[in-house]
Amino acid sequence: MAQKIGIIDYGLSNLLSIYRAMKHVGAETTVVSDPSEIENLDKVVLPGVGAFPDGMKLLKQRGMIEPLRLHAAQGKPFLGICLGMQMMLGTGFEMEETQGLNLIPGKVIPLPAIDSSGVASRIPHVGWEFIREPRPGAWYNTPLAGNAGHQPYYFVHSYFAMPDNPDHVWAEADFGTLSFAAAVRNGVIFGTQFHPEKSGEQGLELLHQFVQQ
């Protein structure tokens, strides 16, 4: 029986690009805007662009917060992308303090305007960056297994995630002198700050591996 993969539509996400990317890797996906449909999904993809408070407000208005938390609590695979990844954390500090989904305890804070060497940063951080394992074996048997560190990935963001538990950092990248969480993970709950759907073959391979696992 084919697995049911849902892309969550809460009114603040790049649905078309992620839908096309998932289709390209052979996944049969459904765009889900009804919270009652989430319980029947085998895997969830939570994309997003924009501000943390707006994203959480829209998820709440559409009744999606508890169904998404339940999906993760049941041990079902979950992939958050960009803002979707940030909202997986416990608290966001964009414009105002906002409670997140808390699938991975931690916070989301602004990228530094001045790096540790005193050089002004260009924010938002836009462009291609290489990622790396935060510790040996962090990518083993995950969607980043294989050649994930051999090509850069595409980032667009002004805030970054800081998980409370360093073991929840799944990949790292650099912004000036700052080493930040380019991806997070808690079991089969995954999140990427970068956009795999816009990151060429290596991004598509990550999506393919997520579908296959």
C-alpha beads as a LAMMPS data file, in Angstrom:
LAMMPS data file: protein, C-alpha beads

213 atoms
212 bonds

1 atom types
1 bond types

-500.0 500.0 xlo xhi
-500.0 500.0 ylo yhi
-500.0 500.0 zlo zhi

Masses

1 110.0

Atoms # bond

1 1 1 0.000 0.000 0.000
2 1 1 1.393 3.418 -0.983
3 1 1 2.345 5.683 1.875
4 1 1 0.357 8.869 2.415
5 1 1 2.571 11.963 2.353
6 1 1 1.007 15.344 3.044
7 1 1 2.394 18.824 2.372
8 1 1 0.821 21.143 4.926
9 1 1 -0.915 24.203 3.500
10 1 1 -1.454 26.875 6.150
11 1 1 -1.301 29.884 3.837
12 1 1 2.365 30.817 4.254
13 1 1 4.454 28.409 2.241
14 1 1 6.046 27.683 -1.115
15 1 1 3.739 24.793 -1.920
16 1 1 4.255 24.542 -5.657
17 1 1 8.038 24.193 -5.596
18 1 1 8.049 21.542 -2.876
19 1 1 5.145 19.700 -4.520
20 1 1 7.009 19.587 -7.828
21 1 1 10.209 18.456 -6.117
22 1 1 8.428 15.640 -4.298
23 1 1 6.775 14.557 -7.530
24 1 1 10.176 14.614 -9.250
25 1 1 11.557 12.095 -6.733
26 1 1 8.581 9.799 -7.279
27 1 1 6.496 10.661 -4.232
28 1 1 2.724 10.745 -4.382
29 1 1 1.851 13.724 -2.202
30 1 1 -1.316 15.531 -1.170
31 1 1 -1.614 19.189 -0.240
32 1 1 -3.381 19.187 3.121
33 1 1 -5.353 22.192 4.393
34 1 1 -7.860 20.289 6.560
35 1 1 -6.408 19.425 9.993
36 1 1 -8.578 16.299 10.217
37 1 1 -6.593 14.791 7.344
38 1 1 -3.273 14.930 9.211
39 1 1 -4.040 11.888 11.397
40 1 1 -4.249 9.701 8.292
41 1 1 -0.851 10.732 6.925
42 1 1 2.216 8.510 7.132
43 1 1 4.615 11.433 6.601
44 1 1 4.293 15.191 6.874
45 1 1 6.192 17.962 5.090
46 1 1 5.854 21.408 6.687
47 1 1 7.294 24.060 4.346
48 1 1 7.259 27.777 4.999
49 1 1 8.471 31.251 4.136
50 1 1 7.969 34.405 6.176
51 1 1 7.873 35.245 9.867
52 1 1 7.660 32.849 12.814
53 1 1 4.713 34.599 14.572
54 1 1 2.695 34.699 11.354
55 1 1 3.335 31.012 10.683
56 1 1 2.292 29.910 14.174
57 1 1 -0.771 32.195 14.080
58 1 1 -1.943 30.627 10.834
59 1 1 -1.317 27.081 12.093
60 1 1 -3.390 27.896 15.184
61 1 1 -6.199 29.528 13.187
62 1 1 -6.454 26.444 10.992
63 1 1 -6.419 24.023 13.921
64 1 1 -3.208 22.325 12.844
65 1 1 -0.952 22.664 15.875
66 1 1 -2.205 19.700 17.917
67 1 1 -2.605 17.350 14.908
68 1 1 0.989 18.089 13.888
69 1 1 2.245 17.508 17.427
70 1 1 0.298 14.247 17.607
71 1 1 1.734 13.102 14.271
72 1 1 5.259 13.613 15.620
73 1 1 4.428 12.055 19.013
74 1 1 3.246 8.910 17.234
75 1 1 6.711 8.471 15.738
76 1 1 5.689 9.309 12.185
77 1 1 8.297 10.991 9.937
78 1 1 8.128 14.769 9.777
79 1 1 10.139 17.177 7.608
80 1 1 10.153 20.918 8.238
81 1 1 11.718 23.259 5.675
82 1 1 12.972 26.811 6.343
83 1 1 10.240 28.502 8.422
84 1 1 8.657 25.069 8.799
85 1 1 11.882 23.888 10.424
86 1 1 12.061 26.931 12.705
87 1 1 8.509 26.391 13.942
88 1 1 9.522 22.891 15.045
89 1 1 11.506 24.534 17.862
90 1 1 10.093 25.560 21.224
91 1 1 10.223 29.359 21.057
92 1 1 10.787 31.943 18.331
93 1 1 12.066 35.484 18.928
94 1 1 11.199 37.107 15.609
95 1 1 9.500 40.462 16.340
96 1 1 7.933 38.952 19.479
97 1 1 8.352 35.857 21.638
98 1 1 6.181 33.112 20.152
99 1 1 5.631 29.508 21.191
100 1 1 6.513 26.983 18.502
101 1 1 5.504 23.364 18.011
102 1 1 8.233 22.269 20.474
103 1 1 8.973 19.074 18.597
104 1 1 12.626 19.897 19.260
105 1 1 13.198 21.975 22.426
106 1 1 15.154 25.136 21.739
107 1 1 14.835 28.640 20.383
108 1 1 15.030 30.562 17.120
109 1 1 17.027 33.813 17.312
110 1 1 18.342 36.476 14.899
111 1 1 21.513 36.000 12.923
112 1 1 24.143 38.371 14.372
113 1 1 24.445 41.776 12.710
114 1 1 28.149 41.827 13.622
115 1 1 30.232 38.644 13.643
116 1 1 32.775 37.728 16.299
117 1 1 35.582 39.384 14.327
118 1 1 33.717 42.709 14.239
119 1 1 32.665 42.477 10.584
120 1 1 29.130 43.553 9.650
121 1 1 26.947 40.711 8.389
122 1 1 24.724 40.839 5.333
123 1 1 21.224 39.884 6.472
124 1 1 19.203 38.060 5.299
125 1 1 21.629 35.264 4.630
126 1 1 20.963 34.393 0.995
127 1 1 23.010 31.993 -1.075
128 1 1 24.687 28.632 -1.367
129 1 1 26.533 27.068 1.560
130 1 1 28.146 23.723 2.234
131 1 1 26.906 21.740 5.204
132 1 1 28.814 19.314 7.419
133 1 1 28.206 16.688 10.059
134 1 1 28.247 18.184 13.567
135 1 1 29.786 14.944 14.828
136 1 1 30.831 11.634 13.271
137 1 1 27.895 9.449 12.286
138 1 1 25.236 12.178 12.566
139 1 1 24.052 11.467 9.026
140 1 1 24.193 7.683 9.217
141 1 1 20.905 6.075 8.170
142 1 1 19.205 9.471 7.729
143 1 1 18.079 11.389 4.612
144 1 1 21.478 13.134 4.619
145 1 1 23.439 9.887 4.313
146 1 1 25.671 9.636 1.277
147 1 1 27.039 12.682 -0.527
148 1 1 25.228 15.442 1.345
149 1 1 28.404 17.389 2.171
150 1 1 29.824 17.381 -1.359
151 1 1 27.633 20.134 -2.851
152 1 1 26.194 23.368 -1.383
153 1 1 22.568 23.963 -0.438
154 1 1 20.444 27.077 -0.890
155 1 1 19.664 29.260 2.152
156 1 1 17.376 32.273 2.637
157 1 1 16.920 33.286 6.278
158 1 1 17.464 35.952 8.926
159 1 1 17.010 33.732 12.000
160 1 1 18.511 30.413 13.044
161 1 1 17.641 27.534 15.327
162 1 1 19.471 26.720 18.566
163 1 1 18.309 23.340 19.931
164 1 1 18.709 22.905 23.689
165 1 1 20.278 19.501 23.103
166 1 1 23.365 19.641 20.834
167 1 1 22.555 16.095 19.706
168 1 1 19.522 17.537 17.911
169 1 1 21.797 19.485 15.542
170 1 1 21.728 17.357 12.378
171 1 1 23.954 19.509 10.163
172 1 1 26.016 22.669 10.511
173 1 1 26.893 25.524 8.152
174 1 1 28.712 28.834 8.491
175 1 1 27.488 32.423 8.466
176 1 1 30.601 34.529 8.769
177 1 1 32.277 33.325 11.938
178 1 1 29.055 31.744 13.260
179 1 1 28.560 27.994 13.010
180 1 1 24.798 27.444 13.046
181 1 1 22.317 24.567 12.802
182 1 1 21.653 24.082 9.100
183 1 1 19.416 21.127 9.963
184 1 1 17.908 19.590 13.091
185 1 1 16.713 16.127 13.972
186 1 1 14.951 14.255 16.756
187 1 1 14.483 10.644 15.730
188 1 1 12.426 10.663 12.519
189 1 1 11.585 14.348 12.971
190 1 1 13.811 16.280 10.574
191 1 1 14.167 19.960 9.716
192 1 1 16.332 21.874 7.249
193 1 1 17.034 25.597 7.340
194 1 1 18.038 25.375 3.689
195 1 1 15.595 24.677 0.856
196 1 1 16.165 21.143 -0.507
197 1 1 13.606 21.780 -3.253
198 1 1 15.825 24.629 -4.537
199 1 1 19.190 22.937 -3.962
200 1 1 19.674 20.919 -7.128
201 1 1 20.344 17.199 -7.221
202 1 1 21.651 17.000 -3.663
203 1 1 18.441 18.587 -2.351
204 1 1 16.287 16.247 -4.397
205 1 1 18.292 13.316 -3.056
206 1 1 17.496 14.406 0.514
207 1 1 13.783 14.455 -0.350
208 1 1 14.103 11.079 -2.058
209 1 1 15.744 9.591 1.019
210 1 1 13.044 11.060 3.265
211 1 1 10.390 9.430 1.108
212 1 1 12.201 6.089 1.119
213 1 1 12.835 5.886 4.857

Bonds

1 1 1 2
2 1 2 3
3 1 3 4
4 1 4 5
5 1 5 6
6 1 6 7
7 1 7 8
8 1 8 9
9 1 9 10
10 1 10 11
11 1 11 12
12 1 12 13
13 1 13 14
14 1 14 15
15 1 15 16
16 1 16 17
17 1 17 18
18 1 18 19
19 1 19 20
20 1 20 21
21 1 21 22
22 1 22 23
23 1 23 24
24 1 24 25
25 1 25 26
26 1 26 27
27 1 27 28
28 1 28 29
29 1 29 30
30 1 30 31
31 1 31 32
32 1 32 33
33 1 33 34
34 1 34 35
35 1 35 36
36 1 36 37
37 1 37 38
38 1 38 39
39 1 39 40
40 1 40 41
41 1 41 42
42 1 42 43
43 1 43 44
44 1 44 45
45 1 45 46
46 1 46 47
47 1 47 48
48 1 48 49
49 1 49 50
50 1 50 51
51 1 51 52
52 1 52 53
53 1 53 54
54 1 54 55
55 1 55 56
56 1 56 57
57 1 57 58
58 1 58 59
59 1 59 60
60 1 60 61
61 1 61 62
62 1 62 63
63 1 63 64
64 1 64 65
65 1 65 66
66 1 66 67
67 1 67 68
68 1 68 69
69 1 69 70
70 1 70 71
71 1 71 72
72 1 72 73
73 1 73 74
74 1 74 75
75 1 75 76
76 1 76 77
77 1 77 78
78 1 78 79
79 1 79 80
80 1 80 81
81 1 81 82
82 1 82 83
83 1 83 84
84 1 84 85
85 1 85 86
86 1 86 87
87 1 87 88
88 1 88 89
89 1 89 90
90 1 90 91
91 1 91 92
92 1 92 93
93 1 93 94
94 1 94 95
95 1 95 96
96 1 96 97
97 1 97 98
98 1 98 99
99 1 99 100
100 1 100 101
101 1 101 102
102 1 102 103
103 1 103 104
104 1 104 105
105 1 105 106
106 1 106 107
107 1 107 108
108 1 108 109
109 1 109 110
110 1 110 111
111 1 111 112
112 1 112 113
113 1 113 114
114 1 114 115
115 1 115 116
116 1 116 117
117 1 117 118
118 1 118 119
119 1 119 120
120 1 120 121
121 1 121 122
122 1 122 123
123 1 123 124
124 1 124 125
125 1 125 126
126 1 126 127
127 1 127 128
128 1 128 129
129 1 129 130
130 1 130 131
131 1 131 132
132 1 132 133
133 1 133 134
134 1 134 135
135 1 135 136
136 1 136 137
137 1 137 138
138 1 138 139
139 1 139 140
140 1 140 141
141 1 141 142
142 1 142 143
143 1 143 144
144 1 144 145
145 1 145 146
146 1 146 147
147 1 147 148
148 1 148 149
149 1 149 150
150 1 150 151
151 1 151 152
152 1 152 153
153 1 153 154
154 1 154 155
155 1 155 156
156 1 156 157
157 1 157 158
158 1 158 159
159 1 159 160
160 1 160 161
161 1 161 162
162 1 162 163
163 1 163 164
164 1 164 165
165 1 165 166
166 1 166 167
167 1 167 168
168 1 168 169
169 1 169 170
170 1 170 171
171 1 171 172
172 1 172 173
173 1 173 174
174 1 174 175
175 1 175 176
176 1 176 177
177 1 177 178
178 1 178 179
179 1 179 180
180 1 180 181
181 1 181 182
182 1 182 183
183 1 183 184
184 1 184 185
185 1 185 186
186 1 186 187
187 1 187 188
188 1 188 189
189 1 189 190
190 1 190 191
191 1 191 192
192 1 192 193
193 1 193 194
194 1 194 195
195 1 195 196
196 1 196 197
197 1 197 198
198 1 198 199
199 1 199 200
200 1 200 201
201 1 201 202
202 1 202 203
203 1 203 204
204 1 204 205
205 1 205 206
206 1 206 207
207 1 207 208
208 1 208 209
209 1 209 210
210 1 210 211
211 1 211 212
212 1 212 213
